[in-house]
Amino acid sequence: ALNSGGGLYNYIVSNQTLELSNVTFDNCSAVNGGAIYSNINAGGKLIIENSCKLSQCKATLGNGGGIFVYINFASQFEFEIIDTIIEYCEAKSDTSYDIPPTGYGGGIFLFGPGDYDPSSQRLDLKGMKIYNNSASSGGQSLYVVMTKVEEWCKYGGEGEYVKGNYSDGISNKNELQGIAKDQSSFNTLYPQEIQAQQNHLQYFWTSQIASLISVGVILNVSNTDAPLQFSIKGRGMIQDKLCVKLIEIESKTSV
């Protein structure tokens, strides 16, 4: 497999524009960006439109099974998906090492430096149609590494610039994931650190979602006031009283 961009490698700068229209990428593979690897900077624009299709493309030991996009988010870039199907694409991790991270973004892996301004509307995935993509580590169809990922998700209505045909309450929440880091910080994180800090993107535009990270229980029978102490970590949770029902209690005996 190629190192980057199994079907297309492009570096877009100096107000250049690349438009892909009615293009099909089928069974392409590379370490990063199974079908497309794109570096967008200094006013570059990438527009994917008019029934483009990426099918069964694979990042063999990296990120972005369909598309790998590196963007300087502080620049005058533009990345827009108007009408594109991304299906059965896969990002596979390299199990021989943990850093830099691999196996993220089965459909699209999007990352870079700089603070993005969502009101610029330069990052628009409204026309993304995702089906049956997979990733070893996270983001079955989309994984975003961007400091302002939360602000981007909240801009507009219900993640309109983010989710494409993703359906709240129906789609698997693992389809769209991300982390509020720039690319240099992300590349120094171990998998367990990423897992602790990443989010399902739907969480940012839907307050009803809560995700549980870990639960710990300490039993101290000598403490009659609080014999059971719970430690619960999660996201989107509301602090309140915890109700627990003990189904069965037996005496502990020692031999």
C-alpha positions as a Markdown table, in Angstrom:
| # | Residue | x | y | z |
|---|---|---|---|---|
| 1 | Ala | 0.0 | 0.0 | 0.0 |
| 2 | Leu | 1.0 | 3.6 | -0.6 |
| 3 | Asn | 2.1 | 5.7 | 2.4 |
| 4 | Ser | -0.6 | 8.4 | 1.9 |
| 5 | Gly | -3.5 | 8.7 | -0.4 |
| 6 | Gly | -4.3 | 5.3 | -2.1 |
| 7 | Gly | -6.3 | 7.0 | -4.9 |
| 8 | Leu | -5.4 | 10.7 | -4.7 |
| 9 | Tyr | -2.7 | 12.7 | -2.8 |
| 10 | Asn | -3.1 | 16.5 | -2.9 |
| 11 | Tyr | -1.5 | 19.6 | -1.2 |
| 12 | Ile | -3.7 | 22.6 | -1.6 |
| 13 | Val | -2.3 | 26.1 | -0.9 |
| 14 | Ser | -2.2 | 29.7 | -2.1 |
| 15 | Asn | -5.9 | 30.0 | -2.7 |
| 16 | Gln | -5.9 | 26.9 | -5.0 |
| 17 | Thr | -9.2 | 24.9 | -5.3 |
| 18 | Leu | -9.6 | 21.2 | -5.9 |
| 19 | Glu | -13.1 | 20.1 | -6.9 |
| 20 | Leu | -14.0 | 16.4 | -7.1 |
| 21 | Ser | -17.2 | 15.8 | -9.1 |
| 22 | Asn | -18.8 | 12.4 | -9.8 |
| 23 | Val | -15.5 | 10.5 | -8.9 |
| 24 | Thr | -15.5 | 7.0 | -7.6 |
| 25 | Phe | -12.7 | 5.5 | -5.4 |
| 26 | Asp | -13.1 | 1.7 | -5.1 |
| 27 | Asn | -10.8 | -0.6 | -3.1 |
| 28 | Cys | -8.1 | 1.9 | -2.7 |
| 29 | Ser | -5.6 | 1.5 | 0.2 |
| 30 | Ala | -2.7 | 3.4 | 1.9 |
| 31 | Val | -1.2 | 3.7 | 5.3 |
| 32 | Asn | -3.1 | 7.0 | 5.8 |
| 33 | Gly | -6.0 | 8.1 | 3.7 |
| 34 | Gly | -7.1 | 4.9 | 1.9 |
| 35 | Ala | -8.7 | 6.9 | -1.0 |
| 36 | Ile | -7.7 | 10.5 | -0.5 |
| 37 | Tyr | -5.0 | 12.3 | 1.5 |
| 38 | Ser | -5.4 | 16.1 | 1.5 |
| 39 | Asn | -3.3 | 18.8 | 3.1 |
| 40 | Ile | -5.2 | 22.1 | 3.0 |
| 41 | Asn | -3.5 | 25.4 | 4.0 |
| 42 | Ala | -3.1 | 29.1 | 3.2 |
| 43 | Gly | -6.5 | 29.5 | 1.5 |
| 44 | Gly | -6.7 | 26.1 | -0.1 |
| 45 | Lys | -10.1 | 24.7 | -0.9 |
| 46 | Leu | -11.3 | 21.0 | -1.3 |
| 47 | Ile | -14.9 | 20.5 | -2.5 |
| 48 | Ile | -16.3 | 17.0 | -3.0 |
| 49 | Glu | -19.6 | 17.0 | -4.8 |
| 50 | Asn | -22.0 | 15.6 | -7.4 |
| 51 | Ser | -22.3 | 11.9 | -6.4 |
| 52 | Cys | -18.7 | 11.1 | -5.5 |
| 53 | Lys | -18.3 | 7.7 | -3.9 |
| 54 | Leu | -15.7 | 6.0 | -1.8 |
| 55 | Ser | -16.2 | 2.3 | -1.3 |
| 56 | Gln | -14.2 | -0.4 | 0.5 |
| 57 | Cys | -11.1 | 1.8 | 0.9 |
| 58 | Lys | -8.7 | 1.2 | 3.7 |
| 59 | Ala | -6.1 | 2.9 | 5.9 |
| 60 | Thr | -4.0 | -0.2 | 6.4 |
| 61 | Leu | -1.9 | 0.9 | 9.4 |
| 62 | Gly | -3.0 | 4.5 | 10.0 |
| 63 | Asn | -6.0 | 6.8 | 10.0 |
| 64 | Gly | -8.7 | 7.8 | 7.6 |
| 65 | Gly | -10.0 | 4.8 | 5.8 |
| 66 | Gly | -11.7 | 6.9 | 3.1 |
| 67 | Ile | -10.2 | 10.4 | 3.6 |
| 68 | Phe | -7.4 | 11.8 | 5.6 |
| 69 | Val | -7.5 | 15.6 | 5.8 |
| 70 | Tyr | -4.9 | 17.8 | 7.4 |
| 71 | Ile | -6.0 | 21.4 | 7.8 |
| 72 | Asn | -4.5 | 24.5 | 9.4 |
| 73 | Phe | -7.8 | 25.5 | 11.0 |
| 74 | Ala | -6.7 | 29.1 | 11.6 |
| 75 | Ser | -6.1 | 29.6 | 7.9 |
| 76 | Gln | -8.6 | 30.7 | 5.2 |
| 77 | Phe | -9.2 | 27.1 | 4.1 |
| 78 | Glu | -12.4 | 25.5 | 2.9 |
| 79 | Phe | -13.4 | 21.8 | 3.1 |
| 80 | Glu | -16.9 | 21.0 | 1.9 |
| 81 | Ile | -18.7 | 17.7 | 1.2 |
| 82 | Ile | -21.8 | 18.4 | -0.8 |
| 83 | Asp | -22.9 | 15.0 | -2.1 |
| 84 | Thr | -20.6 | 12.0 | -1.3 |
| 85 | Ile | -21.2 | 8.4 | -0.2 |
| 86 | Ile | -18.5 | 6.8 | 2.0 |
| 87 | Glu | -19.2 | 3.1 | 2.6 |
| 88 | Tyr | -17.5 | 0.0 | 3.8 |
| 89 | Cys | -14.2 | 2.0 | 4.4 |
| 90 | Glu | -11.9 | 1.0 | 7.3 |
| 91 | Ala | -9.1 | 2.4 | 9.4 |
| 92 | Lys | -6.9 | -0.3 | 10.9 |
| 93 | Ser | -4.5 | 0.3 | 13.7 |
| 94 | Asp | -0.8 | -0.6 | 13.8 |
| 95 | Thr | -0.6 | -2.9 | 16.8 |
| 96 | Ser | 3.2 | -2.7 | 16.9 |
| 97 | Tyr | 3.2 | 0.7 | 18.6 |
| 98 | Asp | 0.9 | 3.1 | 20.4 |
| 99 | Ile | 2.3 | 6.5 | 19.5 |
| 100 | Pro | 1.4 | 8.2 | 17.2 |
| 101 | Pro | -2.2 | 6.9 | 17.4 |
| 102 | Thr | -3.6 | 4.8 | 14.6 |
| 103 | Gly | -6.9 | 3.2 | 13.6 |
| 104 | Tyr | -9.1 | 6.4 | 13.8 |
| 105 | Gly | -11.7 | 7.6 | 11.3 |
| 106 | Gly | -13.0 | 4.7 | 9.2 |
| 107 | Gly | -14.6 | 7.1 | 6.8 |
| 108 | Ile | -12.8 | 10.4 | 7.4 |
| 109 | Phe | -10.0 | 11.4 | 9.7 |
| 110 | Leu | -9.8 | 15.2 | 10.2 |
| 111 | Phe | -7.0 | 16.9 | 12.1 |
| 112 | Gly | -4.7 | 19.8 | 12.3 |
| 113 | Pro | -3.4 | 22.9 | 14.3 |
| 114 | Gly | -5.1 | 26.2 | 14.9 |
| 115 | Asp | -8.4 | 27.4 | 16.4 |
| 116 | Tyr | -11.3 | 27.0 | 14.0 |
| 117 | Asp | -14.0 | 29.7 | 13.9 |
| 118 | Pro | -17.3 | 27.9 | 13.3 |
| 119 | Ser | -19.0 | 31.1 | 12.2 |
| 120 | Ser | -16.8 | 31.1 | 9.1 |
| 121 | Gln | -18.7 | 27.9 | 7.9 |
| 122 | Arg | -15.5 | 26.8 | 6.1 |
| 123 | Leu | -15.8 | 23.3 | 7.4 |
| 124 | Asp | -19.1 | 21.8 | 6.1 |
| 125 | Leu | -19.9 | 18.1 | 6.0 |
| 126 | Lys | -23.6 | 18.4 | 5.4 |
| 127 | Gly | -23.5 | 16.3 | 2.2 |
| 128 | Met | -21.6 | 13.3 | 3.8 |
| 129 | Lys | -23.5 | 10.0 | 3.5 |
| 130 | Ile | -22.0 | 7.3 | 5.7 |
| 131 | Tyr | -22.7 | 3.5 | 5.6 |
| 132 | Asn | -21.0 | 0.6 | 7.3 |
| 133 | Asn | -17.6 | 2.1 | 7.9 |
| 134 | Ser | -15.3 | 0.8 | 10.7 |
| 135 | Ala | -12.3 | 1.8 | 12.7 |
| 136 | Ser | -10.1 | -0.2 | 15.1 |
| 137 | Ser | -9.7 | 2.7 | 17.6 |
| 138 | Gly | -12.5 | 5.2 | 17.2 |
| 139 | Gly | -14.8 | 7.1 | 14.9 |
| 140 | Gln | -16.3 | 4.5 | 12.7 |
| 141 | Ser | -17.2 | 7.0 | 10.0 |
| 142 | Leu | -15.6 | 10.3 | 11.3 |
| 143 | Tyr | -12.9 | 11.2 | 13.8 |
| 144 | Val | -12.0 | 14.8 | 14.4 |
| 145 | Val | -8.9 | 16.1 | 16.1 |
| 146 | Met | -9.5 | 19.9 | 16.6 |
| 147 | Thr | -9.3 | 22.3 | 19.5 |
| 148 | Lys | -12.7 | 23.8 | 18.7 |
| 149 | Val | -14.5 | 20.5 | 18.0 |
| 150 | Glu | -17.2 | 21.3 | 20.6 |
| 151 | Glu | -17.8 | 24.8 | 19.2 |
| 152 | Trp | -18.0 | 23.4 | 15.6 |
| 153 | Cys | -20.6 | 20.7 | 16.6 |
| 154 | Lys | -22.7 | 23.3 | 18.5 |
| 155 | Tyr | -22.8 | 25.8 | 15.6 |
| 156 | Gly | -26.0 | 25.9 | 13.6 |
| 157 | Gly | -28.7 | 23.4 | 14.6 |
| 158 | Glu | -28.2 | 19.9 | 15.9 |
| 159 | Gly | -24.8 | 19.4 | 14.4 |
| 160 | Glu | -25.8 | 20.4 | 10.9 |
| 161 | Tyr | -22.2 | 21.0 | 9.7 |
| 162 | Val | -20.9 | 17.8 | 11.2 |
| 163 | Lys | -23.2 | 14.8 | 10.9 |
| 164 | Gly | -24.3 | 14.4 | 7.3 |
| 165 | Asn | -26.9 | 11.6 | 7.2 |
| 166 | Tyr | -26.1 | 10.5 | 10.8 |
| 167 | Ser | -29.4 | 10.2 | 12.7 |
| 168 | Asp | -29.7 | 11.2 | 16.3 |
| 169 | Gly | -31.1 | 8.3 | 18.4 |
| 170 | Ile | -30.8 | 5.8 | 15.6 |
| 171 | Ser | -27.2 | 5.8 | 14.4 |
| 172 | Asn | -24.5 | 4.3 | 16.5 |
| 173 | Lys | -22.9 | 7.0 | 18.5 |
| 174 | Asn | -19.5 | 5.6 | 17.7 |
| 175 | Glu | -19.9 | 6.7 | 14.1 |
| 176 | Leu | -18.9 | 10.3 | 14.9 |
| 177 | Gln | -16.2 | 10.9 | 17.5 |
| 178 | Gly | -13.5 | 13.4 | 18.3 |
| 179 | Ile | -11.2 | 15.0 | 20.8 |
| 180 | Ala | -10.4 | 18.7 | 21.6 |
| 181 | Lys | -6.7 | 18.6 | 20.8 |
| 182 | Asp | -4.5 | 19.9 | 18.1 |
| 183 | Gln | -2.5 | 17.4 | 16.0 |
| 184 | Ser | 0.8 | 17.7 | 17.9 |
| 185 | Ser | -0.8 | 17.0 | 21.2 |
| 186 | Phe | -2.9 | 14.1 | 19.8 |
| 187 | Asn | 0.2 | 12.5 | 18.4 |
| 188 | Thr | 1.7 | 12.2 | 21.9 |
| 189 | Leu | -1.3 | 10.5 | 23.6 |
| 190 | Tyr | -1.6 | 6.8 | 24.4 |
| 191 | Pro | -4.8 | 5.0 | 23.5 |
| 192 | Gln | -6.1 | 4.9 | 27.1 |
| 193 | Glu | -5.5 | 8.7 | 27.3 |
| 194 | Ile | -7.4 | 9.3 | 24.1 |
| 195 | Gln | -10.3 | 7.1 | 25.3 |
| 196 | Ala | -10.6 | 9.1 | 28.5 |
| 197 | Gln | -10.7 | 12.4 | 26.7 |
| 198 | Gln | -12.6 | 11.8 | 23.4 |
| 199 | Asn | -16.3 | 12.3 | 23.0 |
| 200 | His | -19.2 | 11.1 | 20.8 |
| 201 | Leu | -19.8 | 14.2 | 18.7 |
| 202 | Gln | -23.6 | 13.9 | 19.2 |
| 203 | Tyr | -22.9 | 14.7 | 22.9 |
| 204 | Phe | -22.0 | 18.2 | 22.0 |
| 205 | Trp | -25.3 | 19.1 | 20.3 |
| 206 | Thr | -27.6 | 16.9 | 22.4 |
| 207 | Ser | -27.7 | 17.4 | 26.1 |
| 208 | Gln | -29.7 | 14.2 | 26.7 |
| 209 | Ile | -26.7 | 11.9 | 26.1 |
| 210 | Ala | -24.7 | 10.7 | 29.0 |
| 211 | Ser | -21.7 | 8.4 | 28.7 |
| 212 | Leu | -20.2 | 6.4 | 31.6 |
| 213 | Ile | -16.4 | 6.1 | 31.8 |
| 214 | Ser | -15.8 | 4.1 | 35.0 |
| 215 | Val | -17.4 | 3.1 | 38.3 |
| 216 | Gly | -15.7 | 2.2 | 41.5 |
| 217 | Val | -17.2 | 0.8 | 44.7 |
| 218 | Ile | -15.6 | 0.7 | 48.2 |
| 219 | Leu | -17.2 | -1.4 | 50.9 |
| 220 | Asn | -16.4 | -0.5 | 54.5 |
| 221 | Val | -18.6 | -2.3 | 57.0 |
| 222 | Ser | -17.0 | -0.5 | 59.9 |
| 223 | Asn | -18.3 | 2.8 | 58.6 |
| 224 | Thr | -22.0 | 2.5 | 59.6 |
| 225 | Asp | -22.9 | 5.9 | 58.1 |
| 226 | Ala | -21.6 | 5.2 | 54.6 |
| 227 | Pro | -20.7 | 1.5 | 54.3 |
| 228 | Leu | -20.8 | 1.7 | 50.5 |
| 229 | Gln | -19.0 | 4.5 | 48.6 |
| 230 | Phe | -19.3 | 4.9 | 44.9 |
| 231 | Ser | -17.0 | 6.8 | 42.5 |
| 232 | Ile | -18.6 | 7.4 | 39.1 |
| 233 | Lys | -16.9 | 9.2 | 36.2 |
| 234 | Gly | -18.6 | 10.1 | 33.0 |
| 235 | Arg | -19.7 | 12.9 | 30.6 |
| 236 | Gly | -23.0 | 14.6 | 30.3 |
| 237 | Met | -24.0 | 13.4 | 33.8 |
| 238 | Ile | -26.0 | 15.5 | 36.3 |
| 239 | Gln | -24.9 | 15.5 | 39.8 |
| 240 | Asp | -27.6 | 14.3 | 42.2 |
| 241 | Lys | -28.4 | 11.5 | 44.6 |
| 242 | Leu | -27.5 | 8.0 | 43.6 |
| 243 | Cys | -30.1 | 5.3 | 44.2 |
| 244 | Val | -28.8 | 1.7 | 44.5 |
| 245 | Lys | -30.8 | -1.5 | 44.9 |
| 246 | Leu | -28.9 | -4.4 | 46.5 |
| 247 | Ile | -30.3 | -7.6 | 45.1 |
| 248 | Glu | -28.5 | -10.0 | 47.4 |
| 249 | Ile | -26.1 | -9.8 | 50.3 |
| 250 | Glu | -24.2 | -12.7 | 51.7 |
| 251 | Ser | -21.8 | -12.9 | 54.6 |
| 252 | Lys | -18.2 | -13.1 | 53.6 |
| 253 | Thr | -16.3 | -16.0 | 55.2 |
| 254 | Ser | -12.6 | -16.5 | 55.3 |
| 255 | Val | -10.8 | -19.9 | 55.2 |
